[in-house]
């Protein structure tokens, strides 16, 4: 049995607490919201972020980062991507030197254009950094439905060790050393899912959505290769696997946001109605900035950015994007 600290009491952090308990580990979950801590400890549920899912009574929640990671064999980090830097700077004094940390946040930092493992290399310089990514809706894994993900660490032996610790018969973990590929796959699937959702909201048909997702997967791969990732990662769970799930299912936060935009709703109104963060809405701007730094042409990502951040007319932008492929 390992002792695992989870930092982030949202849907995914809570779902991973369920996974790790099933894998036989002692789990302490840090949440920012006192009401989440109280509900998990008293009612064995997280009504704010994972309503209706009963939690193992052995999952302990805390509002103290120090208590969450004290004596931990490894830690999982699941705050919103735009808060990762601040959260882990607060975590740093409490994390023992050399403790492996696994990023579960699928985003890229605005301003710096840093991927989550790059942020962690700066904020937790004495930790060994890994990335967990793949097709993994929180509600399904919390309900113990089958799932497969990739776990990446530059130290492949550690990736294999962590994969064995986390996995169980219903949660398969495939180790890899491609940290950049896993991180970029997790970022790009959210961006492309918004585009796919917009096409659905505009009733452009399944052909258009399939075209967007396919060419979006190519944009993800080109960005990954420019950042030193490996081609095969984008053909696996952290690449096309996560892209297929997030972009093709309107239960996805990012695809459903795009769908609402396509139906004519305002971005601010959509986000104001949501308790959880829709990562693609905040990462797209940074992806475009990073692509420009690297000299990459990424038309779908650029179109999503124009819609989200520059007030572009949605039907005209999608029409122009689709016609540019002929």
Rosetta silent file (secondary structure, phi, psi, omega in degrees, C-alpha in Angstrom):
SEQUENCE: XXXXXXXXXXXXXXXXXXXXXXXXXXXXXXXXXXXXXXXXXXXXXXXXXXXXXXXXXXXXXXXXXXXXXXXXXXXXXXXXXXXXXXXXXXXXXXXXXXXXXXXXXXXXXXXXXXXXXXXXXXXXXXXXXXXXXXXXXXXXXXXXXXXXXXXXXXXXXXXXXXXXXXXXXXXXXXXXXXXXXXXXXXXXXXXXXXXXXXXXXXXXXXXXXXXXXXXXXXXXXXXXXXXXXXXXXXXXXXXXXXXXXXXXXXXXXXXXXXXXXXXXXXXXXXXXXXXXXXXXXXXXXXXXXXXXXXXXXXXXXXXXXXXXXXXXXXXXXXXXXXXXXX
SCORE:     score description
SCORE:     0.000 S_00000001
   1 L     0.000  130.759  176.082    0.000    0.000    0.000 S_00000001
   2 L  -101.682  157.678  171.513    1.284    3.453   -0.954 S_00000001
   3 E  -100.806  123.893 -174.407    0.325    6.756    0.593 S_00000001
   4 E  -122.852  129.027  172.536   -0.951    9.110   -2.121 S_00000001
   5 E  -101.326  131.946  177.101   -1.727   12.793   -1.856 S_00000001
   6 E  -114.458  125.914 -178.445   -4.124   14.296   -4.393 S_00000001
   7 E  -108.048  107.327 -177.472   -4.077   18.066   -4.829 S_00000001
   8 L   126.282  109.633 -175.420   -7.323   19.295   -6.371 S_00000001
   9 L  -100.192   26.392  174.093  -10.830   18.351   -5.244 S_00000001
  10 L   -76.975 -165.645 -176.225  -12.639   18.813   -8.555 S_00000001
  11 H   -61.339  -46.032 -174.013  -14.250   16.029  -10.549 S_00000001
  12 H   -73.335  -41.230  177.142  -11.042   14.489  -11.843 S_00000001
  13 H   -59.794  -41.483  178.757   -9.110   14.678   -8.580 S_00000001
  14 H   -66.381  -41.889  178.590  -12.044   13.049   -6.796 S_00000001
  15 H   -62.476  -39.968  179.035  -12.370   10.377   -9.478 S_00000001
  16 H   -69.216  -28.404  172.559   -8.663    9.564   -9.189 S_00000001
  17 H   -61.662  -39.879  176.244   -9.101    9.216   -5.438 S_00000001
  18 H   -62.205  -45.422 -179.998  -11.649    6.491   -6.247 S_00000001
  19 H   -59.129  -48.068 -175.072   -9.201    4.803   -8.630 S_00000001
  20 H   -69.249  -31.273  173.715   -6.348    4.817   -6.129 S_00000001
  21 H   -66.032  -41.374  177.975   -8.505    3.407   -3.343 S_00000001
  22 H   -65.038  -25.994  177.721   -9.505    0.553   -5.655 S_00000001
  23 L   -83.950    1.080  171.396   -5.807    0.036   -6.313 S_00000001
  24 L    94.082   18.488 -173.962   -5.333   -0.461   -2.578 S_00000001
  25 L  -105.473  158.438  172.390   -3.726    2.816   -1.513 S_00000001
  26 E   -82.055  126.831 -170.832   -4.191    5.261    1.334 S_00000001
  27 E  -125.399  128.281  171.194   -5.581    8.453   -0.188 S_00000001
  28 E  -121.882  128.812 -173.881   -5.741   12.005    1.131 S_00000001
  29 E  -113.806  121.534  174.154   -7.414   14.615   -1.075 S_00000001
  30 E   -90.208  131.344  174.972   -6.777   18.347   -0.748 S_00000001
  31 L  -129.029  143.581  179.967   -9.636   20.618   -1.814 S_00000001
  32 L   -72.890  -33.595 -173.663   -9.732   24.407   -1.797 S_00000001
  33 L   -86.888  120.661  178.525  -13.434   24.569   -0.950 S_00000001
  34 H   -57.963  -33.493 -179.340  -14.291   23.872    2.725 S_00000001
  35 H   -68.156  -30.673  175.803  -17.711   22.593    1.711 S_00000001
  36 H   -69.719  -44.803  177.765  -16.110   19.935   -0.493 S_00000001
  37 H   -57.454  -47.500 -178.193  -13.838   18.812    2.349 S_00000001
  38 H   -63.982  -43.240 -177.530  -16.785   18.609    4.726 S_00000001
  39 H   -65.397  -41.668 -179.758  -19.032   16.740    2.273 S_00000001
  40 H   -65.080  -43.181 -176.028  -16.383   14.128    1.443 S_00000001
  41 H   -75.194  -31.989 -175.189  -15.560   13.458    5.086 S_00000001
  42 H   -99.519  -40.145 -172.985  -19.118   13.475    6.425 S_00000001
  43 H  -107.781   -7.632 -179.859  -21.370   12.461    3.550 S_00000001
  44 L    57.770   46.361  176.370  -18.914   10.480    1.388 S_00000001
  45 L  -156.920  161.799  174.975  -19.755   12.457   -1.727 S_00000001
  46 E  -120.308   82.490 -173.061  -18.566   15.535   -3.634 S_00000001
  47 L   -67.366  -19.999 -178.446  -21.850   17.299   -4.437 S_00000001
  48 L   -76.825  -38.343 -173.214  -20.163   20.363   -5.920 S_00000001
  49 L  -121.218  -18.220 -177.593  -18.145   18.592   -8.625 S_00000001
  50 E  -143.436   56.592 -173.261  -19.184   14.925   -8.790 S_00000001
  51 L   -59.122  136.886  174.524  -22.774   14.857   -7.627 S_00000001
  52 L    86.029   -0.482 -179.611  -24.413   11.493   -7.070 S_00000001
  53 L  -102.580  114.451  178.670  -21.221    9.426   -6.959 S_00000001
  54 L   -71.215  139.959 -177.679  -20.690    7.619   -3.619 S_00000001
  55 L  -108.498  149.631  176.310  -17.091    7.719   -2.385 S_00000001
  56 L   -57.798  130.249  179.748  -15.088    5.122   -0.494 S_00000001
  57 L   -59.402  -19.589 -179.422  -15.271    5.960    3.236 S_00000001
  58 L   -80.357   -8.627  175.915  -11.480    5.572    3.419 S_00000001
  59 L   -75.550  120.962 -179.225  -10.929    8.630    1.187 S_00000001
  60 E  -107.629  131.622  177.291   -9.977   11.458    3.513 S_00000001
  61 E  -105.232  151.988 -179.123  -10.296   15.086    2.461 S_00000001
  62 E  -148.658  153.224  172.240   -8.393   18.002    3.933 S_00000001
  63 L   -97.098    6.780 -179.010   -8.015   21.744    3.496 S_00000001
  64 L  -108.530  117.649  176.441   -4.326   21.496    4.432 S_00000001
  65 H   -61.812  -38.973 -179.502   -1.798   20.927    1.662 S_00000001
  66 H   -59.006  -43.954 -179.933    0.760   19.841    4.234 S_00000001
  67 H   -67.144  -33.220 -177.977   -1.568   17.123    5.518 S_00000001
  68 H   -66.213  -38.277 -172.988   -2.366   15.976    1.977 S_00000001
  69 H  -110.011    0.546 -179.778    1.228   15.264    0.968 S_00000001
  70 L   -61.806  121.643  179.094    2.903   14.518    4.309 S_00000001
  71 L    71.873   12.039 -176.615    4.687   11.188    3.932 S_00000001
  72 L   -69.571  138.643  173.136    3.267   10.670    0.445 S_00000001
  73 L   -75.609  -32.349  170.446    4.960    8.130   -1.809 S_00000001
  74 E  -159.516  164.056 -178.132    3.716   10.156   -4.762 S_00000001
  75 E  -128.244  144.599  171.995    1.236   12.955   -5.439 S_00000001
  76 E  -106.952  135.120 -177.222   -1.346   13.580   -8.133 S_00000001
  77 E  -114.482  119.529 -176.037   -1.957   17.187   -9.132 S_00000001
  78 L  -135.390   39.243  172.763   -5.376   18.077  -10.538 S_00000001
  79 L   -79.936  166.308  171.689   -6.017   21.814  -10.163 S_00000001
  80 L   -56.372  144.693 -173.567   -7.212   23.862  -13.163 S_00000001
  81 H   -57.446  -39.102 -177.145   -4.262   24.441  -15.474 S_00000001
  82 H   -72.025   -8.518  177.237   -4.286   28.222  -15.079 S_00000001
  83 H  -108.226   -0.874 -175.494   -3.942   27.756  -11.299 S_00000001
  84 H   -58.042  -43.383 -177.399   -1.244   25.074  -11.407 S_00000001
  85 H   -62.022  -49.615 -177.965    1.615   27.530  -10.820 S_00000001
  86 H   -64.806  -42.135 -179.026    0.035   29.192   -7.787 S_00000001
  87 H   -63.709  -44.705 -175.661   -1.127   25.898   -6.277 S_00000001
  88 H   -77.196  -25.367  170.954    2.232   24.175   -6.633 S_00000001
  89 H   -64.024  -37.629  175.924    4.171   27.179   -5.323 S_00000001
  90 H   -70.490  -31.442 -179.512    2.033   26.833   -2.194 S_00000001
  91 H   -73.961  -31.530 -170.241    2.652   23.081   -2.200 S_00000001
  92 H   -47.930  -47.552 -177.595    6.428   23.307   -2.555 S_00000001
  93 H   -64.099  -17.652 -173.369    7.357   23.769    1.152 S_00000001
  94 H  -101.671   -7.712 -174.684    5.329   20.690    2.118 S_00000001
  95 L   -97.684  124.058 -178.833    6.537   18.232   -0.530 S_00000001
  96 L   -64.846  142.891  179.206    9.512   16.059    0.366 S_00000001
  97 L   -55.145  134.164  176.873   12.487   16.264   -1.992 S_00000001
  98 L    86.037   -4.319  179.424   12.338   13.650   -4.745 S_00000001
  99 L   -65.549  127.054  175.918    8.632   12.868   -4.373 S_00000001
 100 E   -67.020  138.499  175.580    7.151   11.974   -7.766 S_00000001
 101 E  -123.773  135.329 -176.756    4.312   14.270   -8.855 S_00000001
 102 E  -114.096  114.568  178.048    1.851   13.317  -11.581 S_00000001
 103 E   -79.086  127.070  175.460    0.107   16.137  -13.454 S_00000001
 104 L  -111.264    5.560 -175.683   -3.486   15.336  -14.375 S_00000001
 105 L   -90.921  127.806 -173.811   -4.325   18.866  -15.610 S_00000001
 106 L  -105.709   82.774 -179.532   -4.832   19.180  -19.358 S_00000001
 107 L  -161.759  178.081  178.467   -3.962   22.739  -20.245 S_00000001
 108 E  -133.191  139.120 -173.152   -1.246   25.213  -21.157 S_00000001
 109 L   -73.706  129.918  175.275   -0.425   28.318  -19.151 S_00000001
 110 L   -68.726  146.753  179.812   -1.473   31.642  -20.606 S_00000001
 111 L    90.194  -63.323 -178.600    1.302   34.188  -20.946 S_00000001
 112 L   -83.170  -22.267 -172.999    4.219   31.796  -20.601 S_00000001
 113 L    60.384   26.799 -178.709    2.810   29.164  -23.019 S_00000001
 114 L   -84.105  134.721  170.486    4.271   26.575  -20.626 S_00000001
 115 E   -70.375  161.173 -176.961    2.950   23.032  -20.607 S_00000001
 116 H   -58.477  -42.022  176.940    2.054   21.674  -17.177 S_00000001
 117 H   -65.475  -26.598  175.619    5.274   19.624  -16.794 S_00000001
 118 H   -72.051  -37.823  175.147    7.241   22.772  -17.685 S_00000001
 119 H   -62.343  -45.887 -177.176    5.388   24.709  -14.991 S_00000001
 120 H   -66.369  -32.994  176.600    6.127   21.948  -12.474 S_00000001
 121 H   -61.994  -28.585  178.968    9.810   21.884  -13.386 S_00000001
 122 H   -85.469  -41.600 -173.204    9.912   25.520  -12.275 S_00000001
 123 H   -87.546  -26.972  179.852    7.680   25.379   -9.195 S_00000001
 124 L  -126.363   64.794 -171.798    8.675   21.947   -7.867 S_00000001
 125 L   -64.771  -18.785 -178.849   12.335   21.691   -8.948 S_00000001
 126 L   -98.954    7.838  177.722   13.132   18.899   -6.479 S_00000001
 127 L  -101.348  156.840  171.174   10.259   16.661   -7.607 S_00000001
 128 E   -95.354  125.304 -169.457   10.217   14.088  -10.392 S_00000001
 129 E  -100.627  134.433  173.650    7.485   15.078  -12.835 S_00000001
 130 E  -131.372  166.283 -179.503    5.109   12.761  -14.692 S_00000001
 131 E  -131.421  132.317  173.862    1.955   13.327  -16.774 S_00000001
 132 E  -108.312  126.830 -176.979   -1.261   11.282  -16.808 S_00000001
 133 E  -154.431  153.527  178.991   -3.373   11.668  -19.936 S_00000001
 134 L   149.891  179.186 -177.336   -5.862    9.768  -22.050 S_00000001
 135 L   -72.455  100.333 -168.627   -9.606    9.249  -22.662 S_00000001
 136 L  -150.647   81.102  172.363  -10.908    9.537  -19.101 S_00000001
 137 L   -66.843  131.612 -174.660  -14.197   11.199  -18.234 S_00000001
 138 H   -58.451  -45.128 -175.481  -14.177   11.677  -14.464 S_00000001
 139 H   -62.677  -36.809 -179.308  -17.715   10.415  -13.863 S_00000001
 140 H   -70.338  -42.527 -178.955  -17.042    7.159  -15.708 S_00000001
 141 H   -72.631  -31.171  175.227  -13.808    6.338  -13.911 S_00000001
 142 H   -64.346  -32.946  179.198  -15.382    7.246  -10.559 S_00000001
 143 L   -83.617    5.749  177.151  -18.153    4.749  -11.412 S_00000001
 144 L    66.507   32.956  170.777  -15.475    2.081  -12.086 S_00000001
 145 L   -82.516  151.768 -174.462  -16.148    1.807  -15.806 S_00000001
 146 L   -62.167  145.249 -176.137  -13.165    0.553  -17.861 S_00000001
 147 E  -155.381  148.176  173.728  -10.583    3.117  -18.907 S_00000001
 148 E  -130.970  133.637 -179.714   -7.097    3.258  -20.391 S_00000001
 149 E  -134.488  168.478  173.712   -4.616    6.109  -19.997 S_00000001
 150 E  -108.629  145.478  174.084   -0.958    6.858  -20.609 S_00000001
 151 E  -125.756  120.075 -173.843    1.499    7.874  -17.898 S_00000001
 152 E  -112.385  135.826  173.131    4.626    9.660  -19.077 S_00000001
 153 E  -149.790  139.516  178.948    7.869   10.310  -17.221 S_00000001
 154 L   -59.446  -30.998  172.948   11.329   11.029  -18.617 S_00000001
 155 L   -86.728   97.498 -172.659   12.530    8.321  -16.221 S_00000001
 156 H   -64.130  -32.591  177.228   10.872    5.363  -17.931 S_00000001
 157 H   -62.888  -39.066  177.178   11.573    3.014  -15.021 S_00000001
 158 H   -69.058  -38.398  176.208    9.662    5.390  -12.750 S_00000001
 159 H   -56.990  -43.668  179.263    6.862    5.621  -15.334 S_00000001
 160 H   -65.412  -40.491 -179.764    6.533    1.831  -15.191 S_00000001
 161 H   -65.133  -46.045  179.497    6.588    1.828  -11.387 S_00000001
 162 H   -64.977  -38.721  178.463    3.919    4.532  -11.112 S_00000001
 163 H   -59.810  -42.020  179.058    1.789    2.809  -13.744 S_00000001
 164 H   -67.361  -35.511  179.148    1.838   -0.388  -11.685 S_00000001
 165 H   -67.825  -40.484 -173.217    0.948    1.512   -8.520 S_00000001
 166 H   -83.171  -35.201 -170.836   -2.019    3.337  -10.064 S_00000001
 167 L   -67.248  156.286  170.329   -3.488    0.677  -12.308 S_00000001
 168 E  -150.866  177.787 -173.941   -6.185   -1.809  -11.376 S_00000001
 169 L   -57.997  -21.299 -178.581   -8.330   -4.234  -13.410 S_00000001
 170 L  -109.830   -0.053 -179.041  -10.652   -1.438  -14.575 S_00000001
 171 E  -135.601   94.821 -176.182   -8.087    1.343  -14.942 S_00000001
 172 E   -86.671  135.574 -178.411   -5.243    0.424  -17.296 S_00000001
 173 E  -125.096  121.181 -176.979   -2.129    2.626  -17.259 S_00000001
 174 E  -105.567  117.188 -177.142    0.382    2.446  -20.109 S_00000001
 175 E   -76.563  149.045  175.960    3.857    3.850  -19.314 S_00000001
 176 E  -153.653  163.535  175.638    5.827    6.010  -21.749 S_00000001
 177 L  -104.365    4.130 -176.807    8.738    8.433  -21.621 S_00000001
 178 L   -87.540   81.680 -177.949    7.109   10.994  -23.969 S_00000001
 179 H   -66.248  -46.355 -178.603    6.191   13.722  -21.474 S_00000001
 180 H   -62.140  -41.863 -179.028    5.744   16.459  -24.090 S_00000001
 181 H   -62.834  -44.200  179.384    3.515   14.268  -26.265 S_00000001
 182 H   -65.320  -40.337 -179.614    1.198   13.338  -23.412 S_00000001
 183 H   -66.273  -44.119 -177.772    0.953   16.951  -22.251 S_00000001
 184 H   -70.669  -36.675  175.153    0.232   18.348  -25.731 S_00000001
 185 H   -57.460  -42.126  179.586   -2.307   15.638  -26.502 S_00000001
 186 H   -67.409  -31.660  177.212   -4.211   16.666  -23.383 S_00000001
 187 H   -73.392  -50.816 -170.021   -4.144   20.331  -24.373 S_00000001
 188 H   -70.865  -30.027  179.841   -5.097   19.962  -28.013 S_00000001
 189 H   -63.581  -30.001  178.359   -8.020   17.605  -27.590 S_00000001
 190 H   -71.277  -40.860  179.481   -9.823   20.356  -25.662 S_00000001
 191 H   -63.329  -47.995 -177.281   -9.222   22.966  -28.366 S_00000001
 192 H   -69.937  -31.094  176.603  -10.392   20.689  -31.171 S_00000001
 193 H   -62.713  -36.334  176.982  -13.378   19.536  -29.118 S_00000001
 194 H   -63.471  -44.093  178.089  -14.609   23.141  -29.004 S_00000001
 195 H   -60.632  -44.019  179.598  -14.370   23.325  -32.811 S_00000001
 196 H   -62.884  -41.119  178.504  -16.227   20.008  -33.138 S_00000001
 197 H   -65.213  -39.760  177.424  -18.917   21.209  -30.745 S_00000001
 198 H   -59.921  -44.483  178.942  -19.358   24.456  -32.673 S_00000001
 199 H   -60.152  -38.949  178.285  -19.886   22.459  -35.888 S_00000001
 200 H   -67.226  -43.025  179.091  -22.519   20.362  -34.098 S_00000001
 201 H   -62.892  -32.372  177.896  -24.242   23.464  -32.733 S_00000001
 202 L   -82.804   -3.655 -179.194  -24.337   24.958  -36.229 S_00000001
 203 L    59.457   45.443  179.078  -25.790   21.664  -37.546 S_00000001
 204 L   -84.596   -7.180  175.660  -23.015   21.307  -40.115 S_00000001
 205 L    98.128  164.190 -178.160  -23.246   17.510  -40.009 S_00000001
 206 H   -72.239  -28.592  177.138  -21.079   14.611  -38.944 S_00000001
 207 H   -60.650  -44.974 -179.302  -18.860   14.846  -42.046 S_00000001
 208 H   -64.209  -41.490  179.742  -17.735   18.313  -41.033 S_00000001
 209 H   -64.466  -42.312  179.636  -17.082   17.227  -37.444 S_00000001
 210 H   -63.597  -37.739  178.300  -15.044   14.223  -38.565 S_00000001
 211 H   -65.705  -45.134  179.089  -13.019   16.457  -40.870 S_00000001
 212 H   -59.791  -44.703 -177.301  -12.365   18.962  -38.092 S_00000001
 213 H   -67.733  -40.751 -179.733  -11.266   16.250  -35.655 S_00000001
 214 H   -64.193  -49.115  179.427   -9.015   14.532  -38.195 S_00000001
 215 H   -71.183  -27.944  173.965   -7.268   17.730  -39.255 S_00000001
 216 H   -66.729  -37.633  176.081   -7.212   18.840  -35.636 S_00000001
 217 H   -62.991  -34.846  177.067   -5.359   15.667  -34.727 S_00000001
 218 H   -67.388  -39.391  176.524   -2.807   16.599  -37.378 S_00000001
 219 H   -61.743  -41.498  178.683   -2.407   20.059  -35.810 S_00000001
 220 H   -61.150  -43.472 -178.472   -1.821   18.409  -32.433 S_00000001
 221 H   -65.476  -42.080  179.947    0.814   16.131  -33.898 S_00000001
 222 H   -64.454  -40.351  176.372    2.649   18.973  -35.641 S_00000001
 223 H   -64.372  -42.316  179.185    2.726   21.002  -32.432 S_00000001
 224 H   -61.501  -46.137 -179.937    3.939   17.971  -30.538 S_00000001
 225 H   -62.300  -37.566  178.552    6.743   17.204  -32.965 S_00000001
 226 H   -66.533  -23.046  178.189    7.879   20.825  -32.807 S_00000001
 227 L   -98.071    9.984  175.638    8.102   20.448  -29.014 S_00000001
 228 L    90.982   10.455  179.170   10.117   17.247  -29.221 S_00000001
 229 L   -77.315  170.566 -179.175    7.286   14.743  -28.824 S_00000001
 230 L  -103.076  142.772 -177.748    7.126   11.417  -30.639 S_00000001
 231 H   -54.643  -43.736 -173.453    4.809   10.678  -33.560 S_00000001
 232 H   -66.471  -23.478  178.503    3.485    7.446  -32.081 S_00000001
 233 H   -60.951  -34.746 -176.605    2.178    9.181  -28.959 S_00000001
 234 H   -80.601   -5.385  173.303   -0.455   10.936  -31.073 S_00000001
 235 H   -99.406    1.873 -176.047   -1.661    7.593  -32.413 S_00000001
 236 L  -112.629 -158.603 -173.376   -2.226    6.282  -28.895 S_00000001
 237 H   -62.512  -41.686 -178.129   -4.320    6.926  -25.802 S_00000001
 238 H   -75.994  -12.081 -179.791   -2.906   10.374  -25.031 S_00000001
 239 H  -107.047  -98.321 -175.248   -3.391   11.442  -28.649 S_00000001
 240 H   -64.594  -29.191  178.768   -6.169   10.143  -30.857 S_00000001
 241 H   -60.776  -51.733 -179.961   -7.754    8.271  -27.938 S_00000001
 242 H   -69.183  -35.463  178.504   -8.384   11.409  -25.902 S_00000001
 243 H   -63.184  -44.507 -179.742   -9.234   13.407  -29.029 S_00000001
 244 H   -60.558  -44.850 -178.072  -11.918   10.887  -30.080 S_00000001
 245 H   -65.058  -53.349 -170.450  -13.557   10.915  -26.667 S_00000001
 246 H   -72.482  -38.391 -175.465  -13.540   14.650  -26.015 S_00000001
 247 H   -82.349  -22.134 -175.140  -14.320   15.908  -29.514 S_00000001
 248 H  -101.161   -9.406 -178.430  -17.019   13.373  -30.365 S_00000001
 249 L  -110.939  123.363  179.596  -19.027   13.381  -27.137 S_00000001
 250 L   -78.365    1.171  168.463  -21.275   16.316  -26.310 S_00000001
 251 L   -82.193  -10.725  173.594  -21.067   15.295  -22.640 S_00000001
 252 L   -66.721  137.533  179.023  -17.512   16.671  -22.826 S_00000001
 253 H   -59.683  -39.116 -176.342  -17.221   20.111  -21.222 S_00000001
 254 H   -75.493  -43.596  177.547  -15.271   21.459  -24.200 S_00000001
 255 H   -65.748  -38.883  179.787  -17.478   20.000  -26.938 S_00000001
 256 H   -68.549  -32.894  173.997  -20.612   21.102  -25.081 S_00000001
 257 H   -63.331  -45.698  177.461  -19.186   24.618  -24.761 S_00000001
 258 H   -60.854  -40.671  179.191  -18.610   24.670  -28.519 S_00000001
 259 H   -60.295  -44.606  179.104  -22.119   23.359  -29.110 S_00000001
 260 H   -63.631  -38.962  175.942  -23.600   26.167  -27.018 S_00000001
 261 H   -62.784  -43.557  179.538  -21.531   28.714  -28.937 S_00000001
 262 H   -62.435  -29.560  177.877  -22.718   27.238  -32.221 S_00000001
 263 L   -80.722   -5.798  175.502  -26.308   27.607  -31.036 S_00000001
 264 L   106.641    4.230  179.070  -25.702   31.319  -30.451 S_00000001
 265 L   -77.507  155.862 -179.765  -25.016   31.546  -26.712 S_00000001
 266 L   -86.121  142.553 -177.908  -22.398   33.950  -25.365 S_00000001
 267 H   -57.307  -46.371 -177.850  -19.133   32.579  -23.969 S_00000001
 268 H   -60.374  -38.605  179.990  -19.396   34.566  -20.733 S_00000001
 269 H   -68.084  -40.429  179.981  -22.911   33.257  -20.118 S_00000001
 270 H   -62.770  -48.070 -176.970  -21.874   29.653  -20.745 S_00000001
 271 H   -67.370  -33.756 -178.229  -18.897   29.841  -18.401 S_00000001
 272 H   -67.748  -21.809 -178.969  -20.846   31.624  -15.677 S_00000001
 273 L   -88.293   -3.853 -173.412  -23.269   28.695  -15.477 S_00000001
 274 L  -106.481  137.783  175.944  -20.498   26.124  -14.936 S_00000001
 275 L   -82.035  -34.963 -176.724  -18.928   25.042  -11.658 S_00000001
 276 L   -97.965  155.946 -178.656  -16.005   23.301  -13.321 S_00000001
 277 L   -76.737  135.319  171.542  -13.361   24.789  -15.557 S_00000001
 278 L   -97.764   97.635 -167.087  -13.587   24.215  -19.312 S_00000001
 279 H   -58.259  -38.724 -176.863   -9.850   24.075  -19.987 S_00000001
 280 H   -61.232  -28.846  179.990   -9.980   24.651  -23.735 S_00000001
 281 H   -65.707  -23.461 -177.508  -11.611   28.047  -23.256 S_00000001
 282 H  -106.423  -21.855 -177.652   -8.483   29.229  -21.447 S_00000001
 283 H   -86.524  -25.237 -171.383   -5.745   27.251  -23.227 S_00000001
 284 H   -58.181  -43.946  179.711   -6.549   28.137  -26.836 S_00000001
 285 H   -56.643  -43.287 -179.177   -5.000   31.610  -26.671 S_00000001
 286 H   -70.432  -34.529  177.221   -1.724   30.160  -25.363 S_00000001
 287 H   -63.398  -43.388  178.346   -1.682   27.407  -28.003 S_00000001
 288 H   -61.736  -43.319  178.867   -1.969   30.029  -30.749 S_00000001
 289 H   -62.463  -41.890  179.141    0.846   32.063  -29.178 S_00000001
 290 H   -65.998  -41.705  178.678    3.038   28.968  -28.922 S_00000001
 291 H   -60.666  -39.557  178.508    2.302   27.980  -32.535 S_00000001
 292 H   -66.123  -40.940  177.174    3.368   31.443  -33.692 S_00000001
 293 H   -59.232  -36.898 -175.867    6.605   31.198  -31.710 S_00000001
 294 H   -91.013   -2.058  179.046    7.309   27.872  -33.389 S_00000001
 295 L    70.630   34.790 -177.318    6.255   29.050  -36.872 S_00000001
 296 L  -101.998  143.279  173.997    3.426   26.534  -37.177 S_00000001
 297 L   -95.347  117.222 -178.139    0.243   26.889  -39.229 S_00000001
 298 L  -134.534   78.031 -170.420   -2.725   25.706  -37.134 S_00000001
 299 H   -64.406  -35.597 -179.322   -5.908   27.015  -38.816 S_00000001
 300 H   -68.625  -46.129  178.464   -8.472   25.184  -36.660 S_00000001
 301 H   -60.522  -41.726  178.924   -6.846   26.329  -33.433 S_00000001
 302 H   -63.064  -40.854  179.542   -6.607   29.870  -34.815 S_00000001
 303 H   -64.342  -40.754  178.104  -10.299   29.832  -35.754 S_00000001
 304 H   -63.577  -41.160  178.449  -11.277   28.690  -32.249 S_00000001
 305 H   -63.344  -41.273  179.106   -9.144   31.478  -30.767 S_00000001
 306 H   -61.078  -39.154  179.409  -10.792   34.069  -33.021 S_00000001
 307 H   -70.335  -46.572 -174.683  -14.212   32.938  -31.815 S_00000001
 308 H   -72.739  -40.879 -165.978  -13.316   32.719  -28.117 S_00000001
 309 H  -117.033   -6.469 -175.588  -11.058   35.729  -27.717 S_00000001
 310 L  -131.937   14.372  173.451  -11.603   38.125  -30.605 S_00000001
 311 L    66.558   23.771 -178.335  -15.357   38.249  -31.139 S_00000001
 312 L   -65.869  145.984  175.440  -15.287   36.593  -34.555 S_00000001
 313 L   -66.432  124.070 -171.308  -18.605   35.758  -36.189 S_00000001
 314 H   -68.057  -53.126  179.677  -19.016   32.032  -35.617 S_00000001
 315 H   -58.966  -41.937 -178.989  -20.852   30.908  -38.804 S_00000001
 316 H   -65.396  -39.756 -179.387  -18.594   33.054  -41.014 S_00000001
 317 H   -65.611  -44.858  179.044  -15.421   31.782  -39.300 S_00000001
 318 H   -67.517  -38.741  177.757  -16.423   28.125  -39.637 S_00000001
 319 H   -62.163  -44.615  178.633  -17.539   28.625  -43.242 S_00000001
 320 H   -63.465  -40.196  179.530  -14.216   30.262  -44.097 S_00000001
 321 H   -64.108  -47.452 -178.339  -12.307   27.475  -42.340 S_00000001
 322 H   -65.961  -38.359 -178.592  -14.196   24.710  -44.119 S_00000001
 323 H   -72.179  -22.436 -179.224  -13.929   26.357  -47.541 S_00000001
 324 L   -71.640  -13.343 -179.152  -10.175   26.822  -47.128 S_00000001
 325 L   -84.884  -10.268 -174.563   -9.684   23.042  -47.274 S_00000001
 326 L   -79.657    0.000    0.000  -10.964   22.724  -50.855 S_00000001
